Amino acid sequence: MPTLDFKGKQFVYSHHLSVPFRELKVVADKSLPQEGKAASLYDNLIIHGDNLEVLKALLPTHAGKVDCIFIDPPYNTGNEGWCYNDNVRSPLMQEWLKKSANPVDKEDLERHDKWLCMMWPRLTLLKELLAETGSIWITLDDNEFHRLKILMDEILGEQNFVSTLIWQKKYSTKSDTKYFSEEHDFIAVYAKNIDKFELGGLERTDQQDANYKNPDNDPRGVWASDNLLRTESRDYAIYEVEAPNGMKHLPPKGSSWRFNKERMEQLIQDNRIWFGESGTNKPRLKRFLSEVRSSIPAQTIWKYIDVSHSDAAKKNLANMFSEVSIPFATPKPTQLIDRILTLINNEDAIVLDSFAGSGTTANAVLETNKRDNGNRKFILVECEGYADTLTAERVRRVINGYPFKGNQKQELLSEKVTWSVFEKKHAELLEKIAKIEAKHSKDFDKIKKELKDGVLTVTGERKVDEFAPGIGGSFTYCTLGEPIQIESLLTGEAMPSFDALARYVFYTATGQSLETVAKASADGFIGETDLFRIHLFYRPDSEWLRSNEAALNAGKVETIAKNNATKKRTIVFAVAKFMSQKDLTEKRIEFCQLPYAIHRIMGA
């Protein structure tokens, strides 16, 4: 398979391995926990820190557990002012970056190399966090999308490519453009494992169902006719089809029927072939509404009338922060991410956004949960200083409501309607609008109807004088602690907490995440996999670690063996042991001395 070569690739290829693990530190006063509960790492998370280090910190708790990743990385237009410096331990790399422009600007001839160096280790860690059934959705434009595609083929595998989507982010034409008025972004969709990946569909619209009629009063209900021809000539499918009135039909030259003669006769006998009300039309297949899927596959072009656009997203954000200026020219609309959440079709999904920006992903998750009573969880990562004042603050306002004075608008219906369609179906459309008005009359002061540029829009408007209501929810705000340096057990400085070290040793020993650390017990058990039981004897206390109490002894071994009803292989982490390895081996116990054995397991 072709691969992409770029400056610095050999130095960043395995850089994610050298990124230190850090402990996630809960910041209680910036969190918004559930009523009556303390902020914890088991809630929705908003994490302030470099996303490369945060992704590494998430591995011990979330490796292989994230269902959906949505990221909106720098588009690398040259005007964004992003900086690249991942502290890669290569003198050549450091020398290159020392002499190179930072922030990355449009004049930087190596900006594409820097962008690729920045994305490689992050995508590698994101892959590790994805569940086997999970997927990743990445928005970009023409500046880097073609390079991203090759990068993703190499990291996730070409076979796991799902689709490239086109999102219509603008609704008007830029008259001052030189060549084409650019109005779309791309969304790359990849699965972790295409064989285990499933994608849901979208709800059928009334407009789609309106195409189903029942002109022949078929007892099976309404139906729509479908083409019976294929645009290629196959000998076995070229024959005369005789209508009930005796008229015979042949497929046009160069084409053939979709079914062989035997199958066609069965369909005619079953009244599934339609020859028109007069019986003289070319035959067509009847498809009954009762037999089609309740949902339809999403198309690869996502229009703004369905998932909104950048301008609406910007106005929505400005309404929420009317008292301050927002540093986002083109935030993503919540409807765009809601479409993704609908398609992944998992009401308990863990959704990760490691380029969180203004917090749209969390907003969308909360709104989608509110709509369908789902239990999705979000993890946002933001490195900039506004992680608290904008990213988290937006989520606080979505949850609790926010001061607002003015008119709030909500789109209730948006359908593409040509004049000819309106003439034929105006009664149906008016009935649909009437139902919408009746349903939402108490929610809005006014319901506005507009038919413009072939789009019928129904919008609810309400005047808010003081406060826009919230929709509920909770989250925990975190920062990154100091790197977990196992050598600190020797020095006594910056020692990790028990939970942090437990998750760390569990992940390094098994390659799997430990979401919940078992409560402290006499045998030091912290968690298990299908193959292993992991035990840890540790306290962040130098004096205790130097005592005999910290060592693995005969009493602890007997307790461990007694509690191992499944007879799994056992790995025990402790600073010392008072048992021979021969005795431990007989009981299927492997001893790993802290801090040294950690490095042996990790292969460092």
Secondary structure, 3 states (H helix, E strand, C coil): CCCCCCCCHHHHCCHHHHCCCEEEEECHHHCECCCCCCCCCCCCEEEECCHHHHHHHHHHHHCCCEEEEEECCCCCCCCCCCCCCCCCCCHHHHHHHHHCCCCCCCCCCCHHHHHHHHHHHHHHHHHHHEEEEEEEEEEECCCCHHHHHHHHHHHHHHHHEEEEEEEECCCCCCCCCCCCCCCEEEEEEEECCCCCCCCCCEECCHHHHCCCECCCCCCCCCEEEECCEECCCCHHHCCCEECCCCCEECCCCCCEECCCHHHHHHHHHCCCEECCCCCCCCCEEEEEHHHCCCEECCCCEECHHHHCCHHHHHHHHHHHCCCCCCCCCCCCCHHHHHHHHHHHCCCCCEEEECCCCCCHHHHHHHHHHHHHCCCCEEEEEECCCHHHHHHHHHHHHHHHEEECCEEEEEEEEEEECCHHHHHHHHHHHHHHHHHHHHHHCCCCCEEEEEEECCEEEEEEEEEECCEEECCCCCEEEEEEEEECCCCHHHHCCCCCCHHHHHHHHHHHHHCCCCCCCCCCCCCCEEEECCCEEEEECCCCCHHHHCCHHHCECHHHHHHHHHHCCCCCEEEEEECCECCCHHHHHHCCEEEEECCHHHHHHHCC
